[in-house]
Amino acid sequence: MANLSAKPSGSVFISYARGTSREPAEAVHNALGGDHSLAFLDSSAIEPGDTIPNKVFQGLLNARVIVVFADANYFTRRYCVEELMTAVRAYSVLAARGADARDLENALPVVVALPASGAKPEELERLPPPISARNWPSATQTELLLELVHSQLTAVGITIGKRLQDLGELDGLRERLHETMSIPSPRTLQGARLYNEMGLTRSIGNAFVGRARELWELHSVLSTRQVGTSAAALTGALEGAGGFGKTRLAVEYLYRYGPPNYPGGLFWVNADVSDDRVEAQLHGILKTLKPGTPDLIIFRQSGRKASGELGQALHELKAQERVLYVVDNVPEAAPGQRPQGLEKWCPAIGKVALLVTSRARQSLQADVHRIEIREVSTEAAVMLLTRNTARVSLPEGSWKRITEWVGNWPLALELLNAALRSGSLNPGDLLKRAQELGPAPELDRQMEALRGAVPEGTLRGVTEALGISYRQLAPQAQRATRLLALLSPEPIPLAIVNALGDQSMPAGAKVAVVSRSFVSDVSGTAVEMFGRMHRVLADFLRGKIEDEQELDEVYQSILEVMELEACHDPAQWPLMDACRPHAEFMFSRPPASSSSTESKRLAVRLGRPIVNLLVARGRLEDAHVIASFNVELAKRLLNSEDPITLTAMADQGSLLYASGARNDAKLLLEQVMEARQRLLGEGHPDTLTTANDLALTIRELGDVNGARRLQEHVLEVSSRLLGEEHPDSFRAMGNLAETLRTQGELREAHRLQERVLNDSRRRLGDEHPKTLAAMHNMAATLAKEGDLAGARHLQEQVLQKSRFLLGEDHPNTLIAMFNLALTLSALGDEDGARTLRTKARELLGLESSAP
């Protein structure tokens, strides 16, 4: 949003084309005081095609009146048109809302200066009637212009920016203007060599938003010729799932770029029709090029082939007779069949600029440039949703919440906008539904409500738009889409897809869901991604889940990738971070109480890797929230003594200990310990793990001897049943060593910690959090033994590696800073200690001056 609190630079803004109206513009500026005290006049150079600089844009918003020097050159300058369109925006909005004549008049603070000849530029007729119909003075009549300016200043009490803000139109204004001005306006097709069997849909003009980049890319592709003597024209394919606006983009390209760039003809073929209708369309284009061609019946009776003759006719066109040939909605191949080549619909590939729209991947063919059509930007989505509605009826953030709910999907936004404009839905109810309901069913409901209120065929329901593509898939591919739909709308790591296995996700199904645009490409990520599925499409597909076995398979695939060791391995964190949104998405949607016990257990198990990853990343508060919810979920879905429930309780107990709630941790861990001893036995690894955690807790509560007895017991049982070299035995050894150090038995603590450190280095390497923890514990023992130099050496390594592996603001890194600071202080290096403490406090958000 523009900053309206800034001090206005003047009450009048002078808009002019510098090449032709500089002198009269400066005359008016000088008459108003000659500086910015009353009038804003920008004298800096703006190149043709440039948009308004920020300082000029702010000057315009802070003005109450705009003076427009509307000569013939004015309307050829994009920045000039931007300024004028901003000034009349309030009028357009109020007119659409049915405001009365007085409000409309006050919303046009515009004074026009005509060319010296007095002739009105043709473009002025496109402006609101109060401007276009008025008899304005010429640019040289400075005194008359000043009178009109002062009259307007007396009548207009607020600035252009404030008026737009009150109407809810200021947010994103610059972005909207930039997009509008960055693409050509629609042009008339009158006089063009044109063919379309059913007649072209009209351009939607300024309502076409959010596709400036795609439109530019499309024109870049189609207007470029390959280097070489053949000078072959290129083919562009607009690809994406149903409802993303591929056909609309093709229509707008034809209207905006067609007439001046393709004098040879604009030809449109509807591809998803029967073969005889395809032939009829090719014959129609041939007849457009060669009017003497006989009618289709006679043409057929004489044994002539429309495809061959049209191809020849197109190749005979002269080089300057460039043709735009659109093949819309190329159908998907039926299950088990090969897709047909584009030659079926365009017999002159390489000669014409060919534009194809399709849900399937036509770009897999040679020399076809893919332009993927996905959701629009959030700003464009809000514009689509609120077009010709009272945007001020909801805060900007609420409109964005609604657009995010439907994934910025153009079809959904058009449906909802139509419902808002028809009055069948009010903004408040829509926001409430966005917060409570799934998007696909709600959009279908709105579609039904609009039947009869909008022209038949104008909008297509969600089920209709998405069901067509789904039914075209082979059964294995349909199942693959359902499995993927259970995941989050975030990019899907290839590792999760691969973990589903060849039976659930065979190679052919993977190809199909990508080639049919059920998932879109993802690039620029640290982890190899399979793609991403749009949230509305996923919502639709989840409604087609056939059995809970599909849910179980997705649970298992995530659990297979997010192993606990991987969650604690920094080298695996990029993949774990990419998997976490999908784990959390499924975890937040647990199975029903009527589901199988297996599904329930898998759902609860899914909480564990999420908790472990959050702990490893230093996000203990977030981990505690997940762990607490997981315990509640386990008790609700299973029972309080199910092994999965006990594991969830043990995880929560460990987090309570880590967060300082030691008494609560003790009570919970004792409960888990008793149940596991009774159900699993003293020597079960889960029982020993709980005993380890309980010992740490009671030691911190002051029962050091009790902790030692329990830790010695755990180490003895673990070594006997699992072996001394087992990781669980080394964990028990490390915990006991900590307690021994607390009791002053430094030699034995040192011996055990040395074994733990050597084992960790051997198994995990020097750059692993568990190795760093072992080094940290060893350093503490060295310091207590009086070997401060040895402690410092280890602590410096821990800090350096922690910064690299975990990040500077990770809790373990901060602890390493404070520990090294203590050692430096003991060694007499107060400056070094102070530097570390200051840095640690800054990262913690504490006052750096604290002692």
N, C-alpha and C positions, 0 to 999 in steps of 0.2 A: 504494500500500500504506500502511496506517496505520502510524504511527511507534510501534513497541513499545518503543523505547529510552527514551521519555519516562518520567519518574518517575510511578508509579501514583498516582492521587488517592485511591484507597481500594480495599478488597477486596470491597465490597458495592455493588451498583448498585440503586437503588430506582426502579422503573418504575410510574408511576401516572397517572391522568387527573386533572388539577388541579382540574377543576370539581367532582368528587365524592369524591375520596380524599385530598385534601390533608392533612387533620388526622391520620388514622391513619398516612400515609406519614411525616409530620414526627415523629410519636411514635416510630416505629421508628428514624428517623434520630437523634433526640435520645438514644434509649436506647443507640445505638451510639457515642455520643460527641459528637453535636451539631455535628460539622464533617466535613471531607473526610478526616480522618485514617483513618477506617475505612469510611465510607460516602459514596457519591456520590448526592446528591439535587439535582436541578435545579429551582429555583423560578421560573425565567424563564418568561414566557408563550409558548406555542406555539399559534398559531391552528389551528383545525380544518382538516385537509388538509395542513398543513405537514409537512415531513420533519425528521429529527433534525438539530439543529445540530452543527457539528463538535466542539465541546467536549464535548457530551453523548455523541456517538458514541465519542469517545476514552475518556471515562469508562467507557462500557460495555465496550469492548475491554480495558481495564485491570482490570476487576473479575473476581473469581473466582466470585462468586455474584450472582444477580439475584433481587430480591424483587418479585413482580408483584402489584399490587392489582387483581385481576380482577373489577371490578364491571361492571354492564351498560354503562356508558359507556366502559370501557376499550377494548373492541373496535370502537368507532366512531371512535377516534382513530388516524389512520394512523401517527403517530410512535410510539404505544404498540405497535402491531402490529409495526412495524419493529424495535423493541427486543426484543420477545419472539421474533420470527423469527430475529434474529441469535443470541440465546442458545441456541436449539434447533437451529441450523444444523448444528453438529458431530454431533449425534445423527442427523439426517436423512442426512448423508453416510455415517456409519459403518454405519447400518442398511442403506443401499443397497449397501455393500461387504461385508455379511454378517459384521459384527463380533460378538463374543460378548457375552453379557448383561452381564458386569461392565464391559466397555468402554463399552457403551451407557449403563449406569447412571451412570458417572462423567462422561459427556458431557452430562448434564442438571443443571447446577448451578442449579436453579430452585426457589424457594420461592414458593408461591402464597398470597395472602391473599384469602379469599372475602368477598363483601359481608357486612355485619353480620347479615343474615337467615340467612346460611349456605347460601343457595341457589346452586348452581353455574350460572354463565352457560352458555347452550347452546354458545357458541363454544369453551368449554374442551374440549368433546368432540372437537374437531378436532385437538387437540394429541396428542403421543405418549402411549401408555398409562401410562407411569410418572407422568405429570402428571395426565391426565384421570381415572384410576382411583383416585387417592389421596384420602384424607379430610383436606382442608386446614383449618386454623383460619380464623376470620373476621378481618377487618381490625382489629377492636377487641381481639383477643387478642394484645397486644403481646408478652407474656412467652413465649407458645408460639411465636410467630414468631421471637423471638430465639434460642430453643433450636434451632429448625430451621436458622437461619442459621449458628450456631456449629458445628452438626453437619456442615453442608455444607462450611464452611471447613476443618474438620479433614480431611474426605475428599478435597477438591479441592485439588490442588497447583499448578495452572497457571491463568492467566487465560483468559478467553473468547477474547481475541485471539490469544494464543499457541497455543491449541488449534486455532483455525482456520488459523493460519499453518502449523502442523505438518501439517495435512491438505491444504494447498495451496488453501485456500478464502478466504484473506484478500484476495488481489489482486482489485480491482474489486468488493469486497463492497458498498460504499456505492452504487455505480452499479447493481448488480444489485437491491439492495433498493429503490432509488428507482424503478426501472422496474417491479418487481413491484407496488409500492404505488401507482403512478401510474395504473393501469388497474383497472377493477372485476374482481372474481373472477368466474369462470364461474357462471352461475345455472342452476337446473333449468328445463327446458322443460315440466315437468308442468303441465297446465292451460292452456297457451298454445294459441291457434288456429294450428295448424302444418300446413304441407304441404311434403313433399319426396318425390319419387317413389321414390328409392332408400333413403331414411333418411339422416339427417345423420351425418357423421363426428363423433365425440366431441371435445370440447375437450381440448387437451393440458395445460391448467392452467398450472402454473409453468414448464413447459418452453417456453412461448410467450414468447420474449424477443426484444429488438431491434426491436420494432415499436410502441413506445409512442407515438412521434410520429405515425406513420401512422394508428394506431387513433384517436388524438385528432382528427387532421385529418378522418378519415372521419366521425366522429360529429358534428364541427362542421358538416360539409357536409350530412349527411343530416337533422340535427335543426333546421336553419335553414330558415325559410320566407321566400319573397320578400315584400317589402313591397308591399302593395296588396290590393285586395278579393279577388283570385283566390287568394291565399295558396298558390301552387303549391309543392309539395314539390320538392326538388332531386334531381338525379341525380349520383351519384359513380361514377367509373370507376377501378378498380384496374388499372393497365396496366404491363406489363413482360414481359420474355422468360420462356420456360418455366423452371420450377424456382426462381423467386424467392419463392414462397409467397403468391400472390394469393388462391387459394382458401382457404388456411389462415387468412389474415387475415380473409376474409369470414366463415368459420365462427366464428372467435373473436369477431368483432364481434357476430354473431347471439347467441352464448351470453352475452356479457358485457353487451351493451346492449339486446338484444332484448326480453326479458320486461317490464321496467318501462317501456320507452319506446315500444313498439309494441303496444298492447293489441288493435288491430284484426286482427293476424295476422302471422305470420312465414312467408313463402312463398319457396320455393327452386326455381328452374327450371334444369335442365341444358340449355344452349343448343346444344351441339355434338352434336346428335342429328338423326335424320330428322324430316321435317315431321309425320308421323303421331304420333311420340312427343312433339313439341312440343305438338300439339293435345291429346294425352292429358294432359299436365301442366297445360295451361290449364283443361281440363275438371276435373281434380282439385282445383285451387284454387277453381274455381267451386262445386264440390260441398262443399268445406270451408266456404265462405261461406254457401251455400244447400243444406243437407243434403237437401232435397227434389228436387234435380236428378236426373233419371234417369241410369242407367248409360250409359257412353259409346256402346255399340252402339245402344241405343234412341235416344240423343241424336242420333247421326249419321243414323239411319234417318228421323228426323223432319225432317231438313234444317236442324237448328239449328247455329249457329256458336259454338264455345266462345270465340273471341277477342272477338267483339262482346258476348256476354252477360257475360263476365268483366269487360270494361271498364265496362259499365253497372253491374254489382254493386259494383265498387270505387268508382265515382263516387257511389253511393248511400250509402256509409258516412258516418257522422256525423263531424264534425270531430275529436272526441276519440278516434275509432277509427283511430288512425294505424297504417299498415301498412309493414312492412319487406319489400321485394320484391327478392330476389336473383336475378340472371341470371348464372349462372356459365359461364365459358369460352365467350364469344361467339366463334364461329369466324371465322377469317380468310377473306376472299373468295378464291376461286380465281383464278389468273392470268387477267387480262383481264376479270374480272367486277367489278361494283360491289358494295360491301358493303351488306348489308341493314340496314334501320333497326331500332332497338331495339323498335319497336312490334310486331314479329313475336313477341317473347317477353313483352313487357309492354304490354298494350293500355290502360294508364291512366297513361302518363307525365305527370308534373305533379301527379297526385293522390296517388301513393304515394311513399315514400322509396325510390328505386330504386338498388340497388347492383349494378354490373356489373363482372365480371372478364374481361380479354381481353388477348391478346398484341397485338392491333391497336389503333389509336388511335380508340376510340369517342368520345373527347373532341373529335374534330374536328367532331362533330355539335353543334348548338346546345344551350345550357343544360346541358352535361355537364361537370362539374368533374373534372379529371384529378388522380389521385394516383399518381405514378410509384413503382413498387415496385422497388427496387434491392437491392444487397447490404446486409447488416446491418453494424453497427459492429464493430470488432475485438473489443471486450470481449464483445459479444453472440455473435460468431462463436465465440470460445473457449468460452463457456458451452454453445453448441449442440454443439460438437465433443466436449466433455469430460463431457457430461451422463451421470451414473451411471457414470463411469469413475474410475480412479485419477489424478486431475489431478496429483498430486505426482510421478508417474512421469517427467515431463519438466519442465524449467524453464519458467517462464511465457513467456519469449522464444521458446522452441522451439514452443510451441503457437501463438503468434502467427505464427511463420514458416509453419506449416502452413496456417493460415487465410488468410494472404496468398497462398499458393501457389494456392489455389482461389478467390481473389478474394472471400472472405467470402460465398460463394454458398450460400444455405440448402439447396438440394437436395444439393450436394456435401457439406456439413457433416453432413446427416442420413445420407447414405450412409456416410461415414467413421465417424460415431458408432456406427451400427449394426454396422459391421465391428469396431470396437474392443470394443463390448459383447459381441458374439458370440464373441470370441476368435480370429476369423479373421485379425486384424491386430493387431500390438502397436505401442505408441507409438514405440519406437525405429525399427522398420522403416518406419513411416509418415513419420517425420522424414527418414530417409535417402532415401525416394522423393520427398519434397517437394523435396529438394536436387538430385535427379538427373533426374527424369522429368517429362514434360509432364502436366498435370493431367487432361485429358479421357480419354486412354487408361487411365490408372491408375484413374480413377473408374469407368469402364466395367468394368474388371477386378474391382473390388470389388463392383460390382452383380452380376456373374455369380457371384462367390463367395458372395453372400448369398441367391441364389435358393434357396428352400426353408427358409432360416433366418428369414426375415421373411414376414409374410402377403403373398400375391400382391396386387400393386397398391398396397402400402403405399409403396413407393419406385419411382421410375422411373429407368431408366438414362439416362446423359448423352446417348447417341446417340438414344435414344427421345424424350427430352424436347426436344432441340434439332432433331432431324431432321424432326419434324412441321412446324415453322414453316418450315424451310428448303425443304422440298418444296413448300410452298404458294406460294413466290415464283416470279415469271416468270423465265425464263432470264437476262435482263439484270440483274434485281435480285439473283439468285443470284450472278452474277459480281461485282456491286458489293460484296456482303457479303464475298466471298473477298478482294477487293482491300483492303478496310478491315481485314480480319482480319490482314493482314500487318504492320499498324502496331502501335504500342505500345498497351497498355491505357489510356494517358493520354488526355486529351481531344484530339480530332483537329481541328486548325485547318481552317477552311473553305477556306483558300488551297490546302492540299494536295489536298483533294477536287476543287476547281475545276481544279487543274493536271492532274488525270487526264483532263480533257476530256469533252466531251459524248458521245463514242463509248463510252468506258469507263464513264462515270458520267452517263447521261442523266437528265433531270429526273425522269422517272417512277421510275427506280431509286432516286434520292435520296429521293423521297417514300416509296417502299415500305420502304426499310430503316429509316426513322424511324417510319413509321406502324405497322410490324410489330414495333417494339421491338427491332430488332437493334442499334440504337444508342440510348442514352438521352441526355436533355437535359443540357446543361452550362450553368450560368449563373454570373455574377459574375466573369468573366474579362476581362482587358484586350484579348484578341484574340477575334475572332468565331470561335466553334467550331461544327463540324458536329454533334458529339456524342462519345460514348465507347462503346466496345464492351467488354463484360465479358470478362475474360481466359479463362475457360473456354469461352465461346462462340467466341472468336477461336481458341483452341486446336483446337476441334472443326472450325471452318471451314477452318483451314489444312490440315487433312487432306483437304480436298476440292479443293485447287488442281489444276487440270487441265493447265496447261503453264507453263513458265518465263517465257513472255511476260507473264503476270500479274505475276510478280515484277519483271520489267524495267520495267513501266509504273509501279509504285510507286516504284522507285528513281528513275526519271526525274522523277516528280512532285515528289519531295523536292528533288532537285537543281535543278529549275526554280525552286522557291520560295527555297531557301537559296543564292542566288547569292553569290559571294565579296564583292562590293561591299556587299550587304545585311548580310553578317555583320560588316562593319566600320563599319556606319552605326548609331549609337545609336538613331536614330529607328525603325529596323527591329528592334531587339533584342527587344522583346516578342514579335513574330511569330517571330523566330529561336529564342528561348528555348522557345516553344511547339512549334516543329518539332523541336528537338534531341532530345527523348526518342524520337521516331519514327525519326530518323536513326540514333541510337545503338542502338535496338532492332534495326533491320535490319542495321546494321553488325556487331553482335555475333552475327549468324546468317548468315554468308556462304554463298554457294551451294556445292554439292558440286563436287568436282573434275571430275565428268562433265558439268557445265553448260557452256553455250555460252561462247565467249570474250567475247561482249557482256555477258552477265550478270556474269561475273567482273570485267570492267572497270568496270561500273557499281557493283559492290560496293566496289571499291577507291576509285573516285572519291568515294563517299559519305563516306569518311573526311576528305576535304579540307575541306568546309564545317564539319564538327565541329571540326577543328583550328583553323581560322581564327576561328570564333566564340569558342572558349575563349581563344585568344590575345588577341582584341579585348577580351574581358571580364577580362583580366589573370590568367587561370588557366593559367599556363605549365606547371606540373607536370602537370596533367591533360591539357593539350594534348600534352605530350611522350609520355605513356603511349599516347594514341590514335595519334600519329604513328609511334611505334615499332611498334605492332601493325600499322598500315597497311602499313608496309614489309615486315614478315614475311608479311602476307597477300598482298601484291602478288607477292612472290617465289615464294610457294607456288602461287598461282592462275595467274600469268602467267609472265613470265621477267624476268631482271634488267635487260634492255635494252628492255623494252616502254615506250613513252612514259608510260603511266600509272604504271608502277613508278618511272621516273626522277623523275616529279613528286612521288611519295610520298617518295622519298629526299631530294629537294631540300627539301621541307617539314621533314623530320627534321633536315637540316643546319642550316636557319635556326633551329630551336628549340635545337639544341645550341649555336649561337652565342649566342642570347639567354640561355641558362642558364649561360654562362661556360665551356663545354667547347669552347674554341676549336680545339684541336688535332684533336679528333674531328670537329668541324665542317669543318675544312679538308680532312681526308682524304676525307670523304664528298662534299663539294661538288666536289673535284677529280675524283673518280670520275664524278660526274654530268656535270661540265663536259666531260670527255673524250668521254663517250658521246654527249652532245648535239652537240658539234662534229662528230663523225664521222657521226652519223646524220641530224642536222637541218641542219647547216651553221653557220658563224660568225654569220650575220645573223638567225637564227631568234629570235623573241621569247623562247622558252624558254631558248635558249642565253645570250642577253643577260641574262635575269633571274638565271640561275645565276652568270654572271660578276659581276654586281652584288653578290650575296651573298658570293661568294668574295673579292671585293676588300675588303669590310667586315671579313671574318675575318682576312685576312693583314695588314690595317692594324693591327688590335688585337693581332696577334702580333708587331708591330714592323716589318714590311716596308712602311713608309709609301710609299716610292718605287714599289715594285711595285704597291701598291694604286692609286696615282695613275695609273700607266701603263695599268692595266687599266680603270679608270674613265673615263679619257679616250677609250680605244678604244670602250668601250660607248656613251658619249655620241655619239661621231662616227658610229658605225654606226646607232644608234637614230635620230638626227636625220636621217640620209641616207635610211634605209629607211622610217621611220614618220613622219618630220616632227618639227620642233622643238616643236610644240605637243601632241604625243602624250603621254599620262600617263606612259608608260615613259621617254620622253626627259626629262621633268621629274624623274622619280625618279632617273635617272642623274645629272642636273644637281645635285640635292640631295646625293647621296652624294659626288660630286666636291668640292662646296663644303665638306663636312665635312673632307675630307682636306686641302684647301687651307688651311683654318683651322688645322689641326694643324701644317702646315708654316710658318705665319706669313704666308701670302699673304692678308691680311685683306680688301684692297680687292676682289679677284676673288671671294673667298668671299662677301663682302657682296652683290656684284652678282648672282651666281647665286642666292643664297638669297632675295633680293628678288623675282626672277622666279618662283621656285618658290612663294613665299608668295602673290604676287598671283594666280598661276594657280589655286592651291588655293582661295583665297577666291572666285574667279570661278566655278569649277566646283562646289565642294562647300559653300561658305559658311563663315562664321566658326566655326560650331558643328559641326565635324567633327573626329574624331581626327587625320586627316592634316593638316588646317589647323593644329591645335594643335601637332603635331610640327614643322611648318615654322616656326611662331612661336617654339617652343622653341629651334630651331637658330639662328634669326635673333638671338634674345636672347643666346645664347652668344657669337656673333660680335660683337655690340654691346658686350658686357661686355669682351671681349678688346681691342676698339678703344678702350676707355676711356669709352664712353658708358653709364655705369652707370644714369643716369636713364632712358634709352631702354630698356635691358635690363630694369630694374625694371618699367616700364610694360607691356612685353610679358609678362613672367613673371607679373605680377599677373592679367592677362587669362587666361593659360594656366591658372593655378591655379583661378581662379573658374569658368571654363568646364569644366575637368576635374572639379571637384567636382560640378557640375551634370550633366554628361553621363555621366561614368564612375563617380562615387561616390568618397567620401573615401578609401576603403581600396584603390582601384585602384593598381597599381604606377606608372602614369604620373602619377597625382595626387601620390603620395608623392615621386616624383622632382621634380615641380614645386615641392613644399614645400621640399625641400632646396636646389634651385637658387635659389629666391627668398631663402631664408635666407642663402646665400652672398653674394648681391648686397646684401641689407640690411646684412650685417656689413661689407662693403666700403664701404658708405655711412655707416657709424658707428651704424646702428640696431641695437645689440646686443640690446635688449629684444625688438624685433620678430623678429629672427633666432632668439633663444632660444625664443620662443613657438612658432614654426613647427617648429623642431627637436624640441621637446618633444612637440608634437602628432604629428609623423611617427613618433617613437619609440614613442609610446603605440599608434598604429595598427599598428606592426610588432611590438608585444609586447615591446619592449626597455625597459630601465630608463630612466625619464625623467631620472634624475640623471646619465646619461652625458654626457660633454663634447660 
